[in-house]
Amino acid sequence: MPAMSLKAQQSESTRGTLIRVARELFTELGYAETPTEEIVRRAGMTRGALYHQYRDKKDLFRAVFESVEEELNAQITRAVLRETDPVARMRAGIDAFLDAVLDPTVRRIVVLDGPSVLGLQTWRRIDDDYSFKQVSSGLRGLVTAELVPDDRPIDALAHLIVGALNQAALAMAVAEDVAQARREFGAAFAGILATLARGRSVDGRPGRGRGAGSRARAGRSGRGKRPA
C-alpha cells in the first residue's frame, strides 16, 4: 500500500480530532444542544476546517455514530469469540451488547440520538450492518448444532431479537436505575435464549429440527417391524 500523502495524513488527523471532540460533546450535551462553535473551539480549529471535512453537524454526527457502532461491534465480536459453545456465544453477544448500553456514550449517541438525528431508515440500515449480522450468525450456529430446528425462519427471528435488544437498550437509556434494568433484561434474554435453544414451537410442541426430524423418521421406520 502506498504511503499517504502529507495532505491525506493531515485530513485524516483533522477528522479524527473532530470525531473525538464531537463524541465527547454529543455524549455530554446531546446532539441538539451541541453547537458547532463549541466543537471547533474545543478542537482548536475553524468552522471552515470542520465544513471542509463534513457537510454539516449531522454529517459529523453520522461519522461519530458509525465509529461508536464499529467499537460496539468489535466488543461484541471479542466476547463471542471467547466462547465455543453456540448457546454460550449467543448469550455472550447479548450480554456484551447490554453491558455496552451501560456506557453513556452508547446510550446517548446510538440509542437516544441516533434514530432521531439520522432518521429511522438510515439508523436502522447502519445498525443492521452490525447487529443483524451478529444475531443471524449466532442463530445459524444454533441450527448447525441442532439446538434450533432447521425449519425456523432465521432472518425473521434475527429481526425480532434485534428489535427486542433495541427496545431493551431504549428502556435502559431512560431507566432511573440503569444497572438494575441491565440485570433484568439480561435475565429476560437468558430465558428467551434457553427456550429457543430447546427447539420448542410457540404451542410448546417440539420443533422439527434435523435432530427431531431424524428421530421421528427413525421411529416411523421402526413401526410394524417384528423383532428378529
N, C-alpha and C positions, 0 to 999 in steps of 0.2 A: 504494500500500500504506500503510495507516495506521501511524503511529509506534507502536513498542512502549511499553507502559506501563512505569513505573519498576519495578514488581514483576516484570514479564516480563524486563526487562533484568537485574535482579539475579539472577533464577533462571537465565538463560542464562549469566551470568558465573560463577555458582556451579558449574554443570555443566561449563563449560569448564575451570575450575580443577581440579575433581575428576578429570576425564578426563586432563588434563595430568600431574597428580601421580601418579595411578594408573598411567598409562602408564609413567612413569619407574620406579616401584616394581615393576610386573609384569615389566618388562624386566630389571631388576636382580636381583630375588629370585625371580621366578616367581609364579604365582597362589597356589599353596598356601602359600608362605612369606611372603606379604604380609598382615599383619594390618590390619584396618580401622582400628585405633587409630593405626597409623603413617600411613595415608593421610590421616586427618583432622588429625593433628598437623602433617604437612608442608604440608597445605593451609591450616592456620590456621583450622580450622572445628571444629564439634562433631559428634558422631555423629548427632545429631538433624538437622543440616543435610544430611548425606550421605543419611540414610534418607528425608528429605523429597523428595529428587530421585530416588533409586534404591531399589528394594525391598530389595536386599541387595548383597553384594560381587559375586555372579555377575551381577546386572543391570548393575552398573557395569562389570564386565569386558566384557560384551557391547557396551556403548557404546564402550569403548576399542577393542575388536576391529573394530567397524564403522568407526570413524574411521581406523584403520590401513588397512583394506581400501579405503576411499574414496581415501586418499592413494596407495596402491599402484595402484589403477585409473587414477588421474589420471596417474601417472608412465608407465604402460604406454601410455595413450592419446596422451600427448605424443610418446613415442618412435615410435609407429605413424604418427602424422600427419606426422612429418618425412619419411616415405618416400612415394613414389608408386607404385613397382613392387609388385604384390601379394605376391610372394615376399619382397621386402625388408621389407614391412610385417609379415608373419608372423614373420620372423626377428627384427625389431626388438622385437616384442612379447614373444617368448620370451626374448630377451636381457635386456630390461628386467625381466622377472619374475625371472630367475635373478640378475641384479645386485641386485635388491631383497632377495633372501634373504641377501645378504652383511650386511645391516643386522641387528644383534642384536635390535632391536625386532620386526622381521618374523619372524625365526626363533623367538623366544620366544612372542610373542602369537598370531601367525597359524598358525605351523606346529606348534609343540610343545604349547602350552596350549589353543589354540582348540578342537580336536576333543574333548579330554577334559573341558574345563570346560563347553562349550556342549552337548556331545553331538554325535555324528557327524551326525545328521539335520539339526539346526539349523545346525551349522557348514557342512555341505555346501550347504544352501539359501542361506545368506548368500554363501558363496564362489561358488556358481554364478551368482548375480545379477551377478557381475563377470566371473569367469574364463570361464565357459561362453559368455557373450555375446561376449566378446572373441575367443575362439578360433573359434567358429562363424561370426562375421562375417568373420574372416580367411580361413577355408576357402571361404566363399561368394565371396569376392573371387578366389580361385584358380580356382573354377569359372567365374565370369564371364569371366575372362581366358583360359579354355580351357586352363589349365595342369593342372587336375584334372578327370577325366571327370565328366560330369554325372549318371552313374548311381551315384556313390558315396553311401553313407548319411552325409550331412554331420553330423547330430546324433550318430550313433554315433561317428564319427571325432572329433568335438569332445570327447565324453566320454572317449574313450581318451587324447587328447592332454592334456586337463586332468588326468586321473588320473596320467599319466606325469610331468607337471610337478609335481604334488603329491608324488609319490614322490621325485622329484629333490630337491625342497625339503626333505623329511624327511631324506634321506640327507645333504644339505649341512648341515642343522642339527646332526647328530650326528657329522659328519666331524672328524677330527683336523686336517686342513688344508682349511678351507672354500674357500679361494681355488683350490686345486688341483681340488677337487670341482666348483667352478663352471666351470673351464676344460673339464673332462672332459664334464660334462653339456652345455655349450654346443656342443662338437664333436659329441656324440651327436645332439642335436636338429637340428643343421645337416644331418647325414647323413640323418636321417629326413625332414626337410622337402625335401631335394633329391630323394630317392626318390619322395616323394609327388607332388611337382610334375612329375615325369617321366610321371605318369599310368600307372604300371605296376600290374598286379594282383599278388596275392600269389604267383602262379606265374610271374611275370616277363613275362607277355604284355602287350601294350599294352592299356590300358583303352578303354572305349567312350565317350569324351568327345564333345563336339559336333564338335571338330576331327577326332578319329579316326573318328567315325561318318560325317561328311560325306565324308572321304577314301575310306572303304570303299564308300560308296554311289556315289561318283563312279567308283571302279574297276569296280564291278559294272555300272554303266550303260554303260561303255565297252566291255565284253566283247562279242565277236561282231559288232561293227560293222566294216564294211570301210572302209578309208581312202578318202577321196574321190578 
